[in-house]
Amino acid sequence: MPEISIQKNCSQLSDLIDTESFGEPIGKLPKQTNSGFFEQDNLYAGTWECAPGTLKLDLDVMEFCHLLSGHWILTSESGQITEIKAGDSWVFPNGWKGKAEVIETVRKVYFLIT
């Protein structure tokens, strides 16, 4: 029988580890860390953090996110600008392309479908 997976107090986690970049850096590669707590088939969940910097994204996944802290500006390939601040939730649709500019270190919880 499947059991509940939990990651408590995500905003205060101190066990995040260095991870591969979520996107291609534009300029200096911003430090990125992650703490996953669920993996099953093509589903993943965890907490991710990224220092200020800019990433080019070309996503082949769908991802639900909730921003715990920080400030992000996402600009799609078509020019739509989405500003995200702590407390906001959003979905990266599969196929989304654009630029992600981290203004203030971001920490998000995520649910990823590959």
NUKOL-552695 format. One record per residue (C-alpha): residue number from 0; residue in three letters; y, z negated, x negated. Coordinates in Angstrom, 3 decimals. Each point is the difference from the previous one (the first is absolute). Example, Ala and Ser with C-alpha at 12.3 -4.5 7.8 and 13.67 -1.06 7.14 Angstrom:
# NUKOL-552695
<rec><dofi>0</dofi><keti>Ala</keti><y>-4.500</y><z>-7.800</z><x>-12.300</x></rec>
<rec><dofi>1</dofi><keti>Ser</keti><y>3.440</y><z>0.660</z><x>-1.370</x></rec>
//
This chain:
# NUKOL-552695
<rec><dofi>0</dofi><keti>Met</keti><y>0.000</y><z>0.000</z><x>0.000</x></rec>
<rec><dofi>1</dofi><keti>Pro</keti><y>3.444</y><z>0.916</z><x>-1.417</x></rec>
<rec><dofi>2</dofi><keti>Glu</keti><y>2.321</y><z>-2.868</z><x>-0.840</x></rec>
<rec><dofi>3</dofi><keti>Ile</keti><y>3.787</y><z>-0.315</z><x>-0.080</x></rec>
<rec><dofi>4</dofi><keti>Ser</keti><y>1.723</y><z>0.812</z><x>-3.303</x></rec>
<rec><dofi>5</dofi><keti>Ile</keti><y>3.152</y><z>-1.981</z><x>-0.723</x></rec>
<rec><dofi>6</dofi><keti>Gln</keti><y>2.669</y><z>-0.136</z><x>-2.661</x></rec>
<rec><dofi>7</dofi><keti>Lys</keti><y>2.148</y><z>-3.088</z><x>0.522</x></rec>
<rec><dofi>8</dofi><keti>Asn</keti><y>3.699</y><z>-0.396</z><x>-0.754</x></rec>
<rec><dofi>9</dofi><keti>Cys</keti><y>0.445</y><z>3.571</z><x>-1.272</x></rec>
<rec><dofi>10</dofi><keti>Ser</keti><y>3.692</y><z>-0.518</z><x>-0.745</x></rec>
<rec><dofi>11</dofi><keti>Gln</keti><y>-0.869</y><z>-2.740</z><x>-2.523</x></rec>
<rec><dofi>12</dofi><keti>Leu</keti><y>-3.078</y><z>1.511</z><x>-1.694</x></rec>
<rec><dofi>13</dofi><keti>Ser</keti><y>-0.018</y><z>-0.427</z><x>-3.747</x></rec>
<rec><dofi>14</dofi><keti>Asp</keti><y>-3.279</y><z>1.812</z><x>-0.778</x></rec>
<rec><dofi>15</dofi><keti>Leu</keti><y>1.235</y><z>3.599</z><x>0.285</x></rec>
<rec><dofi>16</dofi><keti>Ile</keti><y>-1.284</y><z>2.146</z><x>-2.872</x></rec>
<rec><dofi>17</dofi><keti>Asp</keti><y>1.384</y><z>3.148</z><x>-1.612</x></rec>
<rec><dofi>18</dofi><keti>Thr</keti><y>-1.036</y><z>3.121</z><x>1.878</x></rec>
<rec><dofi>19</dofi><keti>Glu</keti><y>0.287</y><z>3.775</z><x>-0.269</x></rec>
<rec><dofi>20</dofi><keti>Ser</keti><y>3.210</y><z>1.521</z><x>1.256</x></rec>
<rec><dofi>21</dofi><keti>Phe</keti><y>0.279</y><z>0.656</z><x>3.737</x></rec>
<rec><dofi>22</dofi><keti>Gly</keti><y>1.904</y><z>3.190</z><x>-0.836</x></rec>
<rec><dofi>23</dofi><keti>Glu</keti><y>1.350</y><z>2.083</z><x>-2.847</x></rec>
<rec><dofi>24</dofi><keti>Pro</keti><y>2.953</y><z>-1.734</z><x>-1.680</x></rec>
<rec><dofi>25</dofi><keti>Ile</keti><y>3.408</y><z>1.626</z><x>-0.057</x></rec>
<rec><dofi>26</dofi><keti>Gly</keti><y>1.349</y><z>-1.499</z><x>-3.194</x></rec>
<rec><dofi>27</dofi><keti>Lys</keti><y>-1.486</y><z>-3.222</z><x>-1.344</x></rec>
<rec><dofi>28</dofi><keti>Leu</keti><y>-3.275</y><z>-1.111</z><x>1.619</x></rec>
<rec><dofi>29</dofi><keti>Pro</keti><y>0.689</y><z>-3.117</z><x>2.114</x></rec>
<rec><dofi>30</dofi><keti>Lys</keti><y>-2.469</y><z>-2.878</z><x>-0.412</x></rec>
<rec><dofi>31</dofi><keti>Gln</keti><y>-2.472</y><z>-0.102</z><x>2.897</x></rec>
<rec><dofi>32</dofi><keti>Thr</keti><y>-2.488</y><z>-2.745</z><x>0.846</x></rec>
<rec><dofi>33</dofi><keti>Asn</keti><y>-2.617</y><z>-0.416</z><x>2.708</x></rec>
<rec><dofi>34</dofi><keti>Ser</keti><y>-2.378</y><z>-2.521</z><x>1.541</x></rec>
<rec><dofi>35</dofi><keti>Gly</keti><y>-2.543</y><z>1.632</z><x>2.300</x></rec>
<rec><dofi>36</dofi><keti>Phe</keti><y>-2.057</y><z>-2.133</z><x>2.355</x></rec>
<rec><dofi>37</dofi><keti>Phe</keti><y>-1.868</y><z>2.502</z><x>2.166</x></rec>
<rec><dofi>38</dofi><keti>Glu</keti><y>-1.926</y><z>3.182</z><x>-0.801</x></rec>
<rec><dofi>39</dofi><keti>Gln</keti><y>-2.469</y><z>1.773</z><x>2.267</x></rec>
<rec><dofi>40</dofi><keti>Asp</keti><y>-0.810</y><z>3.704</z><x>-0.176</x></rec>
<rec><dofi>41</dofi><keti>Asn</keti><y>3.432</y><z>1.704</z><x>0.099</x></rec>
<rec><dofi>42</dofi><keti>Leu</keti><y>1.979</y><z>-3.088</z><x>1.101</x></rec>
<rec><dofi>43</dofi><keti>Tyr</keti><y>1.982</y><z>-2.291</z><x>-2.297</x></rec>
<rec><dofi>44</dofi><keti>Ala</keti><y>2.366</y><z>-2.954</z><x>0.516</x></rec>
<rec><dofi>45</dofi><keti>Gly</keti><y>2.029</y><z>-2.149</z><x>-2.336</x></rec>
<rec><dofi>46</dofi><keti>Thr</keti><y>3.386</y><z>-0.945</z><x>-1.398</x></rec>
<rec><dofi>47</dofi><keti>Trp</keti><y>1.932</y><z>2.317</z><x>-2.338</x></rec>
<rec><dofi>48</dofi><keti>Glu</keti><y>3.188</y><z>-0.576</z><x>-1.959</x></rec>
<rec><dofi>49</dofi><keti>Cys</keti><y>2.284</y><z>2.426</z><x>-1.839</x></rec>
<rec><dofi>50</dofi><keti>Ala</keti><y>2.999</y><z>-0.607</z><x>-2.274</x></rec>
<rec><dofi>51</dofi><keti>Pro</keti><y>3.192</y><z>2.071</z><x>0.408</x></rec>
<rec><dofi>52</dofi><keti>Gly</keti><y>-0.381</y><z>3.683</z><x>-0.787</x></rec>
<rec><dofi>53</dofi><keti>Thr</keti><y>-0.702</y><z>3.319</z><x>1.680</x></rec>
<rec><dofi>54</dofi><keti>Leu</keti><y>-3.325</y><z>1.616</z><x>0.846</x></rec>
<rec><dofi>55</dofi><keti>Lys</keti><y>-0.807</y><z>3.483</z><x>1.264</x></rec>
<rec><dofi>56</dofi><keti>Leu</keti><y>-2.649</y><z>-0.282</z><x>2.736</x></rec>
<rec><dofi>57</dofi><keti>Asp</keti><y>-2.428</y><z>2.643</z><x>1.255</x></rec>
<rec><dofi>58</dofi><keti>Leu</keti><y>-2.362</y><z>-2.005</z><x>2.196</x></rec>
<rec><dofi>59</dofi><keti>Asp</keti><y>-3.498</y><z>1.019</z><x>1.024</x></rec>
<rec><dofi>60</dofi><keti>Val</keti><y>-0.540</y><z>-3.304</z><x>1.820</x></rec>
<rec><dofi>61</dofi><keti>Met</keti><y>1.318</y><z>-1.769</z><x>3.094</x></rec>
<rec><dofi>62</dofi><keti>Glu</keti><y>1.443</y><z>-3.448</z><x>-0.617</x></rec>
<rec><dofi>63</dofi><keti>Phe</keti><y>1.412</y><z>-2.743</z><x>2.211</x></rec>
<rec><dofi>64</dofi><keti>Cys</keti><y>2.411</y><z>-2.270</z><x>-1.917</x></rec>
<rec><dofi>65</dofi><keti>His</keti><y>2.003</y><z>-3.150</z><x>0.642</x></rec>
<rec><dofi>66</dofi><keti>Leu</keti><y>2.727</y><z>-0.863</z><x>-2.506</x></rec>
<rec><dofi>67</dofi><keti>Leu</keti><y>-0.011</y><z>-3.679</z><x>-0.935</x></rec>
<rec><dofi>68</dofi><keti>Ser</keti><y>2.929</y><z>0.186</z><x>-2.414</x></rec>
<rec><dofi>69</dofi><keti>Gly</keti><y>2.291</y><z>2.482</z><x>-1.670</x></rec>
<rec><dofi>70</dofi><keti>His</keti><y>1.832</y><z>3.195</z><x>0.886</x></rec>
<rec><dofi>71</dofi><keti>Trp</keti><y>-1.290</y><z>3.569</z><x>-0.023</x></rec>
<rec><dofi>72</dofi><keti>Ile</keti><y>1.554</y><z>3.360</z><x>0.813</x></rec>
<rec><dofi>73</dofi><keti>Leu</keti><y>-2.447</y><z>2.765</z><x>0.909</x></rec>
<rec><dofi>74</dofi><keti>Thr</keti><y>1.237</y><z>3.595</z><x>0.090</x></rec>
<rec><dofi>75</dofi><keti>Ser</keti><y>-2.421</y><z>2.560</z><x>1.423</x></rec>
<rec><dofi>76</dofi><keti>Glu</keti><y>-0.336</y><z>3.501</z><x>-1.398</x></rec>
<rec><dofi>77</dofi><keti>Ser</keti><y>1.914</y><z>1.227</z><x>3.079</x></rec>
<rec><dofi>78</dofi><keti>Gly</keti><y>2.900</y><z>-2.377</z><x>-0.773</x></rec>
<rec><dofi>79</dofi><keti>Gln</keti><y>-0.577</y><z>-2.770</z><x>2.558</x></rec>
<rec><dofi>80</dofi><keti>Ile</keti><y>1.110</y><z>-3.329</z><x>-1.485</x></rec>
<rec><dofi>81</dofi><keti>Thr</keti><y>-1.779</y><z>-3.197</z><x>1.071</x></rec>
<rec><dofi>82</dofi><keti>Glu</keti><y>1.370</y><z>-3.303</z><x>-1.271</x></rec>
<rec><dofi>83</dofi><keti>Ile</keti><y>-2.518</y><z>-2.845</z><x>-0.007</x></rec>
<rec><dofi>84</dofi><keti>Lys</keti><y>0.805</y><z>-3.676</z><x>-0.487</x></rec>
<rec><dofi>85</dofi><keti>Ala</keti><y>-2.004</y><z>-3.230</z><x>0.120</x></rec>
<rec><dofi>86</dofi><keti>Gly</keti><y>-1.549</y><z>-0.518</z><x>3.436</x></rec>
<rec><dofi>87</dofi><keti>Asp</keti><y>-0.349</y><z>3.738</z><x>0.780</x></rec>
<rec><dofi>88</dofi><keti>Ser</keti><y>-3.319</y><z>1.735</z><x>0.773</x></rec>
<rec><dofi>89</dofi><keti>Trp</keti><y>-0.712</y><z>3.737</z><x>-0.249</x></rec>
<rec><dofi>90</dofi><keti>Val</keti><y>-2.720</y><z>2.614</z><x>-0.380</x></rec>
<rec><dofi>91</dofi><keti>Phe</keti><y>-0.263</y><z>2.570</z><x>-2.771</x></rec>
<rec><dofi>92</dofi><keti>Pro</keti><y>-1.671</y><z>2.901</z><x>1.818</x></rec>
<rec><dofi>93</dofi><keti>Asn</keti><y>-2.668</y><z>1.995</z><x>-1.823</x></rec>
<rec><dofi>94</dofi><keti>Gly</keti><y>1.762</y><z>2.857</z><x>-1.777</x></rec>
<rec><dofi>95</dofi><keti>Trp</keti><y>3.378</y><z>-1.750</z><x>-0.387</x></rec>
<rec><dofi>96</dofi><keti>Lys</keti><y>1.975</y><z>1.279</z><x>-2.978</x></rec>
<rec><dofi>97</dofi><keti>Gly</keti><y>3.205</y><z>-1.331</z><x>-1.401</x></rec>
<rec><dofi>98</dofi><keti>Lys</keti><y>1.758</y><z>-2.468</z><x>-2.253</x></rec>
<rec><dofi>99</dofi><keti>Ala</keti><y>-0.342</y><z>-3.793</z><x>0.113</x></rec>
<rec><dofi>100</dofi><keti>Glu</keti><y>2.874</y><z>-1.838</z><x>-1.649</x></rec>
<rec><dofi>101</dofi><keti>Val</keti><y>-0.566</y><z>-3.717</z><x>-0.528</x></rec>
<rec><dofi>102</dofi><keti>Ile</keti><y>3.456</y><z>-1.599</z><x>0.059</x></rec>
<rec><dofi>103</dofi><keti>Glu</keti><y>-1.208</y><z>-3.618</z><x>-0.192</x></rec>
<rec><dofi>104</dofi><keti>Thr</keti><y>-3.603</y><z>-0.925</z><x>-0.947</x></rec>
<rec><dofi>105</dofi><keti>Val</keti><y>-2.193</y><z>0.641</z><x>3.042</x></rec>
<rec><dofi>106</dofi><keti>Arg</keti><y>-3.103</y><z>-1.863</z><x>1.121</x></rec>
<rec><dofi>107</dofi><keti>Lys</keti><y>-1.975</y><z>1.421</z><x>2.890</x></rec>
<rec><dofi>108</dofi><keti>Val</keti><y>-3.267</y><z>-0.649</z><x>1.758</x></rec>
<rec><dofi>109</dofi><keti>Tyr</keti><y>-1.861</y><z>3.183</z><x>0.771</x></rec>
<rec><dofi>110</dofi><keti>Phe</keti><y>-2.925</y><z>1.517</z><x>1.839</x></rec>
<rec><dofi>111</dofi><keti>Leu</keti><y>-1.021</y><z>3.312</z><x>-1.519</x></rec>
<rec><dofi>112</dofi><keti>Ile</keti><y>-2.277</y><z>2.707</z><x>1.430</x></rec>
<rec><dofi>113</dofi><keti>Thr</keti><y>-1.124</y><z>2.592</z><x>-2.536</x></rec>
//
